[in-house]
Amino acid sequence: MPVIRFDARELTRLVGKKIPRGTLAEKIPMIGADVDDVSGDRWAIEFFPDRPDLFTVEGIARAMRAFLDVKPGLATYKVAAPKSKLVVDPSVAKVRPHITAAVVRGVDVTEDRLEGLIALQEALHWGLGARRRKVAIGVHDHKPVKGPFVYKAVDPESIRFVPLASEEEMDLAEVLKRHPKGQDYAHLLAGHGRFPVILDAAGNLLSFPPIINGALTTVTTKTRDVLVDVTGWDAWAVERALNLVVTSLAESGGRIEAITIETPPAKRGAKAKTRRAPALEPEKRTLAVADVEKLLGLPFTPKEAAACLARMGYGAKPSTKGKVAVEVPAWRTDILHDVDLIEDVAIGYGINEFPHERPHAVTYGTPLPGARAAERARQSLVGLGFLEVMSLSLSNARDQFARMQLARDWSVDVMNPLSEDHTLLRVHVLPSLLNVLARNAHRDLPQRVFEVGTVTVEREDGTPRHEKRVAGAWIASKVGYSDAKSVVQALERDLGWSAEIGPGHHASYVEGRVAAVTDTDGRTRGVFGELSPAVITAFGLANPVVAFEFVL
């Protein structure tokens, strides 16, 4: 969760009422936070990631004004008429289609405020922005540039500029190869022959989204007028991100000024559409008090529910019988369902004010049979000197089949994998353990590891099913079949299995040094033995390994 650091004196000033610091420190966690440090003037508060509107001291102050009844209800901001226009060229439609922008004038950019603005920008990039894919934000000093602005896609070598945090002029392609931000986010433009840019009336580059701004518009403590642009693939998230940034700047004394966004027509021959940004109009909803009572277990009148929502910064008033008319702030990104509103009713009411109540029915949970077996396996193997590990259930064909010397016959594949290491649901646990041993090859031997984990296997009708297994691996300078057999026999005893050990065949193991374990019904539980040298070297290991894998 993001930790927000700020000056407690600034928080008190922005709240607009002298409130004891002890009260603030006590009440802030009640809106969804965890106190990290409130010992001096510099406070550190950890906020839940679903509330980016609280990621600045200005946002915290806005929320606390309402929560402490200093000024409950919906905060409103004046938006001055636009003095400039941003034209969206059709060329960006397939590269990065959505953009919005606004100006905030008269901002007193102190060192703390600049630090907070950058922190908010980065937090939104990682959360709401999905690492800049859905949303990327540019914050600029408005003074060096002049509208109208244009957002278009251009040839990567057609524009040269000095990127932020650099003194060297580069073209767009060079930025992706040589600038640290270009290297980090070049994948967002992979496959595109043209790249998006924002230019002013004189052709100066403000931004190369979602990569880097131009150095020309660097925001400093001398900046007074701030231009904010937001681009991305998710129109709703783009609009919300702009609202978060400009209202935060407005809370610190800035004056919001709209920009006219001119978008290309949907059909050839039609007129271009224009709109004003930012759009700070609240979203209107209706909340049924009966739903509040059902979920929270307390009686509420519409007036009481509205008062609770007002303490959480909503516009709220009793509507028709048993209903509350709610205005959701345009900077709230976490309100997707009526349950989210009911949660805020509970917070506005006061979590500590809910009466304590004993459960009406007393029941006792018991582990499922598979869980009991898994726990016995863990206790047995820990007692035998094995260390438990946990690995991902996502794997790849290289580890699951090729390195294990197995033919690939069946697997559940990931349709759009983000990594070549995570392309399918694993069908064996053992490859995960061998990767753990490979990553610890620099450590002393012997090493014994095990995992109780889930694999995905094929039913008789060809459909997938999950299966719980236990697997272990033991690497040492000298270890063999008899060592593996002693471990398996102890595991069988502790699990209470009536199983038989007999000859086995498995491509991952040395022929003649592998055994199969079958239960009384003749079903094969799994195999154990000495791993083949081909498997050992395929995983980058250099010592003998014995292993086992059984169905629990």
C-alpha angles and dihedrals in degrees: 000000000000117000112216116206120197146145111274090211090059090051091054091048093050094047086060097221131079104249122172112257090232090060092049092048090050097046102041093073089054091071094053114292145105122230112238101172130349098156100114141006092297108072128191118201125179111217129195111261093236091069107064088157085075096053094100133051087244092056092047091051092050091052094045093050088061097038094051092046092244089125112349123188135045117341112226131201131198114236116203121221115272120267095182142041136220116206118206112212117214089235092081094059095098097032106047110335108185129070139160133172146179142178126236113197131198097026116164098219104201122176090258093048092049091049091049092048092053091047091051091049093052093044090053091048092056099039116027090018097052091227093319094305096105097025137015122179129207121195116192143178101246096204100081095050137060134201156272091080127197131209112202145140118253141180108280093236098043098081129051124190143150109260123220113277091019137093097199124092114233139171120239095264091051091051090059092051103038111023116082092231090047091054091048097050106025089108089069089068098038113135095022120116093198129045130215121249137172114221133182127226092277093050095256113151114238098172144004098201133237090009116051145332124241118262089234092078099040111154114233137165087273092061115109104165116052125198115201125194127182124191133176152112099277112068094195093051091045092055093045092050091054091049091052094052100042095045090050089054090045090054088059092055104277124138116231116226121189126232123211111236113206113197127190118261119265091230132037111262094023123116123264115257122236131198138168123245139239100046103203097165110128122244111248120224138164120225122199112223089211089065090050092052093046094053100037098037095226131103115253132180117215088251093053093047090049091051090052091051091047088058087057093054100263128132100240137164137157111274128178119346110310094359137107122209106221130195110200114208115249090234096057110102098174101067106099103135141021087258088067089056091048090052089056090049087058092048092046090049090051124258090225091054095065110107119250113246133179118233113271093219128037116215133164123220121221128195119257115250091254091051091052091052091048092051092049090050091052093050092047096050094043087053089052091056100263123140117224119231133183121214137175121279087220115087140148140250093252093062098033098048119001098049091041090054090240129137113243106242109151140002143145106249129207109242098213107017118192092206136030087231093062108048103123145019107266120253095190131041096202097076089059090055092048089054089052090052090047091053089051097044090118092062127089122277144272102056124178121186135168139179136199102207148145127261130184115232137173124266121217090261092054097255121125127253134180120244130190115227140173119217133175139185130196120193122187141141088258120023130133150168095293091056091053092047093053091053092047093049091051090048091050090051094050092046092049093236122164093208136150128223115217143152114307140188125209130153092224093060136063109268110250092020098073128085135191125225115214129181127226091273091059094251116141111240094187145285139271138186145093115336118236116259087236090060093044094052093041088064092047096253125139106193136067116280130196119193146170138195125190139176110244 
